[in-house]
């Protein structure tokens, strides 16, 4: 008996004097192992076992000050697995991008192109003068760079033009004139998270020549700025106005379809979607959203046109859209509302549609590896297993995506948390749910 007490005391002392990080490693490792479960649960079928653990987490959420909604669907058996407040409507934050991405892949396809086109009107004379105007027509390419614009300027030079007896016009009429999203906070614009929404921009609408920040001048317009930068680049290539002024005059004007197309720069939905989902890029998401919006309008589309397209796909996925509010494509808007059930329905729809899933799934952040999940779930069975879109707004933390359970079944899940004051608390809770799903 004394020997046993001595051994127990020794073990306790060794544990107490272990470095703190070593104790944490033991805890983290055991939390993902079956050995940490009560013996009676180890012998249970996976489905029964995971429901017991999720029920415990639900009871914890019952006593939390914030609001939580969770839906889990077994994609392998195509059956509802578990839910908690799963029909409650909540703000999705950037998991709204899940709806935008799946809708775009469903309606437009991964190879649909954003096309920035340039035209000239009139004619080029023998003395290398363009008697006409240059129009650049935007298609809301969020990735259009300064290098792209310099290439456009060089293409104009390659046409043999040395003088322009006319103007440079920017045409941003693909969408309406609203530069910010529906329900965006006015005191946060323009910024990295709430950028200009304009169909023709260079370097996300940041200011020339360094493109290091956004103009706070109320008269600033990204499309006019695009034309100005092009005018400056043409000057650097010794292309001047016919009246020998320093730089070519510029402005905004809709193209009238009476010129010659000499330049087209393209990017695909697939290219734009990588940063949109991995890095939760709001500008990329809104660009995709307005591609949807512009499908049937041609010009001057609005967020309402995009919302209708997303709602059509939601209905195709089996969602009753009377309980959904689509206000933008990125999730920045405070007017977006959806339930965990509806988000999972879209994830199911994507999973069952190979032309969507083959592009959507690889673009999602991977737990502990990349994107907005690179610092989360870096241990346990969720590590490298969870592929999901994060969402963060003031008071909102969300996570929706896929995970493979230990029985080999693929699961779709959505965890929406609203009214939370500390983001870490909500993220830790979501991570524990994911670890249980992966166990």
Buried (B, 14 or more C-beta within 10 A) or exposed (E): EEEEEEEEEEEEEEEEEEEEEEEEEEEEEEBBEEEEBEEEBEEBEEBEBBBBBBEEBBEEBEEBEBBBBBBBBBBBEEEEBBBBBBEBBBBBBBBBBBBBBBBBBBBBBBEBBBBBBBBBBBEBEEEEBBBBBBBBBBBBBBBBBBEBBBEBBEBBBEBEBBBBBBBBBBBBBBBBEEBBBBBBBEEEBBEEBBBBBBBBBBBBBBBBEEBEEBBEEEEBBBBBBBBBBBBBBBBEBEBBBBEEEEBBBBBBBBBEEEBEEBBEBEBBBBBBBBBBBBEBBBBBBBBBBBBBBBBEEEEBBBBEBBBBBBBBBBEBBEBEBEBBBBBBBBBBBBBBBBBBBBBBBBBBBBBEBEEBBEBBBBBBBBBBBEBBBBEBBBBBBBBEBBBBBBBBBEBBBBBBBBBBBBEEBBBBBBBBBBBBEEBEBBBEBBBBBBBBBBB
